[in-house]
Amino acid sequence: MYQTFAYYYDLLMDKTLYPQWLQFTRRHLGLPLEDKKVLDLACGTGDLAVLFAQEKADTYGIDLSEEMLTLAEERALQDDVAVTWLQGDMTKLTDVGVGDFDLITCFDDSLCYLTDLTAVERCFSEVYASLKPGGTFLFDVHSLYQMNEVFPGYMYNEHDEDWAFMWSSYSDDQPNSVLHDLTFFVWRDELEAYEALHEEHHERTYPYQQYQQLLEKVGFSEVAVYGGFNDENLQEETPRWLFQAKRSDRS
């Protein structure tokens, strides 16, 4: 069932964001992606990893979901690019057995699925250990404004001939957290009826200063945070924070 959910979930992703993440990555890496060893962490169905591979990077994609990775493999085959897909937990990255990356990315608010600071710190530490000296870590998270002012009460519906989708968001139990209630209704010929596919997604964010402090605590330097894909300054109503951090050349 989840593979079906992953398929329909992927249909709703905003594909215009991926070229913007690619542009942000190019600028902050400061070097061509060609021949660089690159990891897209929490890669989902592989859109960004495929773009990295098209830039001739030695590309890896890691995700917790086998079903998402199945769709990612299909996408890479369709686009005729080579990507190494691995199943793994972002808080146990070194267990996967790969490392020495020039660049690790974690976009599309994937870090917000880590709902306590201990897990966030553990992820940052694992990323640091997986980068080569001088390597770059780029990621984004929802802002406090997005989490506390935009999401609560948010509703979105979409439908096609064979499926319909309902998304409702509510404030969750923890501070600066949200519950996304997602339901697809998919027509099944064999049932002559719609089948409901349902998931709940819990996300949480923190003040950007806490992310900065944790990055520096595990050893990162040159930590910077931006309010948009073009390195805008943070504003009160900034929806997404984008971060850059570097592993020291000497570590």
KAJO-V625233 format. One record per residue. N is the residue number from 1. RES is the residue in one letter. PHI is phi in whole degrees, -180 to 180 (999 if undefined). PSI is psi in degrees with one decimal (none if undefined). Layout:
N_RES_PHI_PSI / N_RES_PHI_PSI
//
This chain:
1_M_999_-40.4 / 2_Y_-66_-32.5 / 3_Q_-60_-40.3 / 4_T_-64_-42.7 / 5_F_-60_-45.2 / 6_A_-60_-39.5 / 7_Y_-62_-48.5 / 8_Y_-73_-35.2 / 9_Y_-60_-41.2 / 10_D_-63_-34.0 / 11_L_-61_-27.6 / 12_L_-92_-6.7 / 13_M_-66_142.9 / 14_D_-78_99.3 / 15_K_-70_-15.2 / 16_T_-71_-15.5 / 17_L_-75_-29.8 / 18_Y_-65_-43.8 / 19_P_-62_-30.2 / 20_Q_-72_-39.3 / 21_W_-64_-37.9 / 22_L_-64_-44.5 / 23_Q_-62_-44.3 / 24_F_-60_-41.3 / 25_T_-65_-47.1 / 26_R_-55_-46.6 / 27_R_-65_-42.0 / 28_H_-86_-19.4 / 29_L_-72_-36.0 / 30_G_76_4.5 / 31_L_-141_156.8 / 32_P_-60_146.0 / 33_L_-73_-19.4 / 34_E_-54_128.4 / 35_D_70_3.0 / 36_K_-81_145.6 / 37_K_-89_116.2 / 38_V_-128_136.9 / 39_L_-121_127.5 / 40_D_-100_109.8 / 41_L_-87_137.4 / 42_A_57_56.3 / 43_C_-74_-12.4 / 44_G_60_-131.0 / 45_T_-90_12.7 / 46_G_90_9.5 / 47_D_-57_-49.4 / 48_L_-73_-39.9 / 49_A_-59_-39.2 / 50_V_-64_-39.8 / 51_L_-63_-39.9 / 52_F_-62_-43.0 / 53_A_-64_-35.7 / 54_Q_-66_-21.8 / 55_E_-85_6.8 / 56_K_70_27.6 / 57_A_-81_151.7 / 58_D_-79_97.3 / 59_T_-106_135.7 / 60_Y_-123_146.2 / 61_G_-131_128.8 / 62_I_-122_134.6 / 63_D_-148_154.8 / 64_L_-75_-25.8 / 65_S_-95_119.7 / 66_E_-62_-36.0 / 67_E_-67_-41.6 / 68_M_-62_-41.6 / 69_L_-66_-33.2 / 70_T_-61_-44.4 / 71_L_-67_-36.1 / 72_A_-63_-43.2 / 73_E_-60_-42.2 / 74_E_-63_-38.9 / 75_R_-65_-42.8 / 76_A_-64_-39.4 / 77_L_-63_-43.0 / 78_Q_-62_-37.2 / 79_D_-92_1.1 / 80_D_56_50.3 / 81_V_-128_156.8 / 82_A_-99_121.5 / 83_V_-135_137.2 / 84_T_-90_114.2 / 85_W_-101_131.9 / 86_L_-136_141.0 / 87_Q_-90_132.6 / 88_G_-174_165.5 / 89_D_-99_130.5 / 90_M_-65_-19.5 / 91_T_-89_-2.3 / 92_K_-134_42.7 / 93_L_-61_-38.9 / 94_T_-67_-18.3 / 95_D_-69_-20.9 / 96_V_-71_-24.7 / 97_G_91_15.9 / 98_V_-124_156.3 / 99_G_-174_-159.5 / 100_D_60_42.4 / 101_F_-86_144.5 / 102_D_-75_-31.6 / 103_L_-149_135.1 / 104_I_-127_130.9 / 105_T_-118_152.6 / 106_C_-150_85.0 / 107_F_-104_-174.3 / 108_D_62_41.5 / 109_D_52_27.3 / 110_S_-63_-32.0 / 111_L_-66_-20.0 / 112_C_-70_-11.7 / 113_Y_-78_-9.1 / 114_L_-89_107.0 / 115_T_-97_20.9 / 116_D_-150_156.1 / 117_L_-68_-27.4 / 118_T_-61_-42.7 / 119_A_-68_-39.3 / 120_V_-62_-46.7 / 121_E_-62_-40.9 / 122_R_-63_-41.3 / 123_C_-62_-47.0 / 124_F_-59_-41.8 / 125_S_-64_-40.9 / 126_E_-67_-39.0 / 127_V_-64_-45.6 / 128_Y_-57_-45.0 / 129_A_-67_-21.9 / 130_S_-93_-7.9 / 131_L_-90_148.2 / 132_K_-77_158.6 / 133_P_-53_132.1 / 134_G_87_-0.7 / 135_G_-72_162.1 / 136_T_-117_138.9 / 137_F_-118_124.7 / 138_L_-125_134.2 / 139_F_-156_168.5 / 140_D_-137_160.4 / 141_V_-145_161.8 / 142_H_-67_144.9 / 143_S_-79_167.1 / 144_L_-61_-37.7 / 145_Y_-62_-46.6 / 146_Q_-62_-42.5 / 147_M_-73_-38.5 / 148_N_-99_-22.3 / 149_E_-113_-32.5 / 150_V_-94_-49.3 / 151_F_-68_-45.8 / 152_P_-59_123.9 / 153_G_87_-1.1 / 154_Y_-70_138.0 / 155_M_-137_141.4 / 156_Y_-146_134.7 / 157_N_-131_144.6 / 158_E_-150_152.6 / 159_H_-151_157.0 / 160_D_-132_-172.8 / 161_E_-62_-35.7 / 162_D_-110_-2.3 / 163_W_-154_159.6 / 164_A_-140_155.2 / 165_F_-137_137.4 / 166_M_-129_128.1 / 167_W_-127_122.7 / 168_S_-129_138.8 / 169_S_-121_142.5 / 170_Y_-138_153.2 / 171_S_-61_136.8 / 172_D_-98_-176.2 / 173_D_-72_-34.6 / 174_Q_-87_157.9 / 175_P_-60_143.0 / 176_N_56_40.7 / 177_S_-131_161.1 / 178_V_-145_150.0 / 179_L_-111_122.6 / 180_H_-101_120.2 / 181_D_-101_113.0 / 182_L_-118_127.4 / 183_T_-136_127.1 / 184_F_-107_141.6 / 185_F_-115_113.4 / 186_V_-116_127.5 / 187_W_-71_129.7 / 188_R_-116_114.4 / 189_D_-60_-39.3 / 190_E_-67_-23.1 / 191_L_-97_-17.8 / 192_E_53_43.1 / 193_A_-164_168.1 / 194_Y_-87_138.7 / 195_E_-103_133.1 / 196_A_-91_127.6 / 197_L_-115_118.9 / 198_H_-127_139.6 / 199_E_-144_153.8 / 200_E_-117_130.9 / 201_H_-115_124.5 / 202_H_-104_128.8 / 203_E_-130_151.7 / 204_R_-147_146.1 / 205_T_-131_176.9 / 206_Y_-141_163.1 / 207_P_-54_141.8 / 208_Y_-60_-27.6 / 209_Q_-63_-32.3 / 210_Q_-70_-38.3 / 211_Y_-62_-44.0 / 212_Q_-60_-45.4 / 213_Q_-62_-42.1 / 214_L_-67_-39.1 / 215_L_-60_-46.2 / 216_E_-68_-33.9 / 217_K_-61_-39.2 / 218_V_-86_-3.4 / 219_G_122_-6.9 / 220_F_-69_152.0 / 221_S_-130_178.5 / 222_E_50_42.0 / 223_V_-77_128.7 / 224_A_-140_149.4 / 225_V_-131_140.2 / 226_Y_-128_157.1 / 227_G_-100_13.9 / 228_G_-180_172.7 / 229_F_-66_-21.0 / 230_N_-103_26.8 / 231_D_66_33.0 / 232_E_-64_154.9 / 233_N_-69_154.3 / 234_L_-69_139.2 / 235_Q_-125_165.3 / 236_E_-58_-35.6 / 237_E_-105_23.3 / 238_T_-62_125.0 / 239_P_-83_-27.5 / 240_R_-137_132.0 / 241_W_-102_131.2 / 242_L_-113_132.8 / 243_F_-117_148.1 / 244_Q_-126_139.1 / 245_A_-147_148.7 / 246_K_-122_141.6 / 247_R_-85_136.6 / 248_S_-59_143.9 / 249_D_-62_-23.8 / 250_R_-96_-6.1 / 251_S_-93_none
//
